[in-house]
Amino acid sequence: MAQLLQHLVNTLVLGGTYALLGIGLTLIFGIMNVVNFTHGVLYTFGAYMMFIVVHQLGVNFFLALPLAIVAGWLLGAAIEILLLRPLRGSDIDTTMLVMIGAWIAMQSGALWIWGGVAKSVNNPFPDAPLVLGPVSVSWLRLFVLAAAALLIVIAYLLINRTKLGRAMRATFQDHDTAALMGVNVSWVYTSTFAIGSSLAAAAGALLGPVYVIFPQMGDLAAVKAFAIVILGGLGNITGAVIGGFILALAEELGAGYVSSGYRDAMGFLIIIAVLIFKPTGLFARAERVG
Amino acid sequence: MTRSFKAVPAIALALALFDGAAHAQTIKIGVNEPLTGAFAASGTYVVNGAKIAADEINAKGGVLGKKIELVIEDNKSNPTEAAAVAEKLITRDKVPVMMGAWGSSLTLAVMPKLTEYEVPMVVETSSAGKITTSGNPYIFRISPPSAVEGAAFSKIIDKLAIKKADFLVINNDWGRGTAEDFGKMMKEHGISIGLVETMDQSAQDMSAQLSKLKATDSETIIVTTAVDQLTLIFKQAAAIGLKKRIITTGGSQNPDQIIAQAGAAANGTMHLTTFLPWYPDKTPNPEATNYFIGEWKKRGFEFAGVTESFRGYDGIRTAAAAIEKAGKAEPAAIKAALWEINIKGLNGDIVFKKSGPPARKAARASRTST
């Protein structure tokens, strides 16, 4: 029982960041229809920003987080303007190839700048965990969960309750009509990609101090993000959040009660099952945008 | 008739000059190490140790009157890349001998290439038993296999009064081999073995495995992996309130790095290491160890890396000694010469002897060390 409770607590803290990764990608992959291979690199970028801001600039940990998120937003906007804008209207394969190129170039860039040896980021939280009866959890991870939850709520409100959000939904429902209605479509594309990128960078900035930081850290994160998006249904924010927690639960229970050697395979077994039995995702709405 | 007779030596001479121009300056030694990926920290330390050895040898005049040149390639902590790197070093750079490839799975992936191209390799770190028992005659290992490490541990294991132990090992030939060899040894000491949990080499979150291990009735956990993953394990074990005794194996722990990065989370953990740079005067070769540590510090590297980098230093000195003994930089001669060298390594005398099941005839090598 105690073991199960500990697994569930672990699921909660892991699932929060998976959800963050998932909604960032579902905006870009699900709504914009861009197969974003740079998502993992943006995650890595967010983590390195934390390292630079905390260790090289000596800024406070809590101030570093928003800085890393803004940096991710700017990098995302730059990618959209430089790479995707010239390709608008071209087919999905062309865009995908360009994004693969960007992924490799950016990862090699990270390797060139920061080297291959892993770095770690110090955090201001106490080493002793919070103990609640049979389960315990580190303060840093609780903070990560709280921050992830806050960012998820902000992203949800941004998309569903703001003018920009309405413009985004309109643009990806019908590009031409939205343009005729006076929506600045170009700007909506850039904003959406930048917001998705900043969420990936936020996940990296939150998890970087929990784990260690190295140039290839985003590869596995990106694969998991794609899995979460497929699980939750393309473009479905709520689906991505629930998908993130389901993936975390599958990994925890899979490793805890089946076999730890297949931990990272558990999530993908679920994806295969979902694709066979419910190919539009577990939470697909009757009519999807995009 | 006479004209054609004259032409032959002229062509031979031209070929000799051409050949000489390509090989005159240096003797190359291939270095196949993980400089990126999961084992980047360890591989980088080994390469830096190797460079110290090369510089020292070259400062003393080199080998066979030529300078040695390290051709260093990154195997990305990936067995497929390790095999590709070996092929590149042999076919493009024409190295007559190599050192590598840090991890057991990486080394095992390289081994068929050694047989294919008939080039010997000095193995500086890998510990899986089957590297030297699978009958590959081009493998010369200077690191202790996990069975030897287990045998050394068996001398003190009774003092720890372990009743039941679980394993948490990296899911590759190194980790699984260690669980097997240590498990066998511990059973002989009346210790019962509980769970054997594994983790992917690139995994960053081991909370699930640790939660499972927290719930068992064992009081000790044997952990085998490289330093970065160890640091995460200690932090995550502390975070879920796991209070069992943790003993790490493999000699790639870099205890000073663990203290720096895991801090209080590593309190009370125990580590089996093969080299003790904290007490250079108690190492098998104090003079060389002091020189090596001095040179390491002079180059501004972190002291934590010495427990790993000595392997690269010893590996290159082993390869260089074999080239000197062979009298020429050719793979077959170097392979034969490796059997005859006897050098003082930082961690004991390096002499190769054949190992492996007697039923198989191929030559195998292992190290006699203290």
Boltz contact constraints between the chains, C-beta under 6 A:
constraints:
  - contact:
      token1: [A, 3]
      token2: [B, 211]
      max_distance: 6.0
  - contact:
      token1: [A, 3]
      token2: [B, 215]
      max_distance: 6.0
  - contact:
      token1: [A, 6]
      token2: [B, 211]
      max_distance: 6.0
  - contact:
      token1: [A, 6]
      token2: [B, 240]
      max_distance: 6.0
  - contact:
      token1: [A, 7]
      token2: [B, 211]
      max_distance: 6.0
  - contact:
      token1: [A, 10]
      token2: [B, 207]
      max_distance: 6.0
  - contact:
      token1: [A, 116]
      token2: [B, 35]
      max_distance: 6.0
  - contact:
      token1: [A, 116]
      token2: [B, 36]
      max_distance: 6.0
  - contact:
      token1: [A, 116]
      token2: [B, 40]
      max_distance: 6.0
  - contact:
      token1: [A, 117]
      token2: [B, 40]
      max_distance: 6.0
  - contact:
      token1: [A, 117]
      token2: [B, 41]
      max_distance: 6.0
  - contact:
      token1: [A, 117]
      token2: [B, 44]
      max_distance: 6.0
  - contact:
      token1: [A, 118]
      token2: [B, 228]
      max_distance: 6.0
  - contact:
      token1: [A, 120]
      token2: [B, 261]
      max_distance: 6.0
  - contact:
      token1: [A, 127]
      token2: [B, 264]
      max_distance: 6.0
  - contact:
      token1: [A, 129]
      token2: [B, 239]
      max_distance: 6.0
  - contact:
      token1: [A, 129]
      token2: [B, 241]
      max_distance: 6.0
  - contact:
      token1: [A, 131]
      token2: [B, 241]
      max_distance: 6.0
  - contact:
      token1: [A, 136]
      token2: [B, 240]
      max_distance: 6.0
  - contact:
      token1: [A, 136]
      token2: [B, 241]
      max_distance: 6.0
  - contact:
      token1: [A, 138]
      token2: [B, 239]
      max_distance: 6.0
  - contact:
      token1: [A, 211]
      token2: [B, 204]
      max_distance: 6.0
  - contact:
      token1: [A, 212]
      token2: [B, 228]
      max_distance: 6.0
  - contact:
      token1: [A, 252]
      token2: [B, 208]
      max_distance: 6.0
  - contact:
      token1: [A, 255]
      token2: [B, 208]
      max_distance: 6.0
  - contact:
      token1: [A, 255]
      token2: [B, 209]
      max_distance: 6.0
  - contact:
      token1: [A, 256]
      token2: [B, 208]
      max_distance: 6.0
  - contact:
      token1: [A, 256]
      token2: [B, 212]
      max_distance: 6.0
  - contact:
      token1: [A, 260]
      token2: [B, 197]
      max_distance: 6.0
  - contact:
      token1: [A, 260]
      token2: [B, 198]
      max_distance: 6.0
  - contact:
      token1: [A, 260]
      token2: [B, 209]
      max_distance: 6.0
  - contact:
      token1: [A, 261]
      token2: [B, 171]
      max_distance: 6.0
  - contact:
      token1: [A, 261]
      token2: [B, 198]
      max_distance: 6.0
  - contact:
      token1: [A, 264]
      token2: [B, 200]
      max_distance: 6.0
